[in-house]
């Protein structure tokens, strides 16, 4: 049996990822691994761990000064992470 439409491998993989909801998780992983380029080297050095769960970005910091600065910039950080991902993957931030 032959298919009437021929798809490229890239489009087939993309449609598979979208159907299986893996594309969102890949965007989250990319945002976490690119944290230094998104936020900058000085803040990345103060970050001890970072992860995304249920559209919330959790950032653990070893500096209360940096934590206060990031708290004031949380909307800009959400915007920067979402712009990097190319979609809305983060809606809130928890700073610890």
C-alpha positions in Angstrom: 0.0 0.0 0.0 1.5 3.4 -1.0 0.9 6.7 0.6 -0.1 9.5 -1.7 1.8 12.1 0.3 5.5 12.0 0.9 6.9 13.8 4.0 10.4 14.7 4.8 12.0 13.0 7.8 12.2 16.3 9.6 8.5 17.0 9.2 7.7 13.5 10.2 9.8 13.8 13.4 8.3 17.2 14.2 4.7 15.9 13.8 5.5 12.9 16.0 6.9 15.1 18.7 3.9 17.4 18.6 1.4 14.5 18.7 3.3 12.8 21.6 3.8 16.1 23.5 7.5 15.6 23.6 8.1 19.0 21.9 7.2 20.9 25.0 9.5 18.8 27.2 12.4 19.3 24.7 11.7 23.1 24.8 11.9 23.0 28.6 15.1 21.0 28.6 16.6 23.5 26.1 15.6 26.5 28.3 17.2 24.9 31.4 20.4 24.0 29.6 20.6 27.5 28.1 20.0 29.3 31.4 23.5 31.0 31.3 22.9 32.4 27.9 19.4 33.6 28.8 20.1 35.2 32.1 23.9 36.0 32.0 27.0 34.5 33.5 27.0 36.3 36.9 23.5 35.2 37.8 24.1 31.7 36.4 27.1 31.3 38.7 24.8 32.1 41.7 22.3 29.4 40.5 22.7 26.0 42.2 19.8 24.2 40.5 17.1 25.0 38.0 14.2 23.0 36.6 10.7 23.5 35.1 7.7 21.6 36.5 4.0 22.3 35.7 4.8 25.6 33.8 6.7 26.9 36.8 10.5 27.7 36.7 12.2 26.7 40.0 15.5 28.4 40.6 17.7 27.7 43.6 20.3 30.4 44.4 23.2 30.6 46.8 22.9 34.4 47.1 20.1 36.3 48.8 21.1 39.5 46.9 20.8 37.8 43.5 17.5 36.2 44.7 16.1 39.7 45.5 17.2 41.1 42.1 15.6 38.2 40.3 12.4 38.6 42.2 12.2 42.2 40.9 12.9 40.9 37.4 10.6 37.9 37.4 8.3 39.1 34.5 11.3 39.8 32.3 12.8 36.4 33.1 9.6 34.7 32.1 9.5 36.6 28.9 13.2 35.8 28.1 12.8 32.1 28.8 9.6 31.9 26.7 11.3 33.9 23.9 14.2 31.5 23.9 11.9 28.5 23.8 9.7 30.1 21.1 6.6 29.3 23.0 5.0 29.8 26.4 6.6 27.1 28.6 6.9 29.1 31.9 4.1 31.1 33.6 5.6 31.5 37.1 8.9 31.5 38.9 9.8 30.2 42.3 13.1 31.5 43.7 14.7 29.6 46.6 
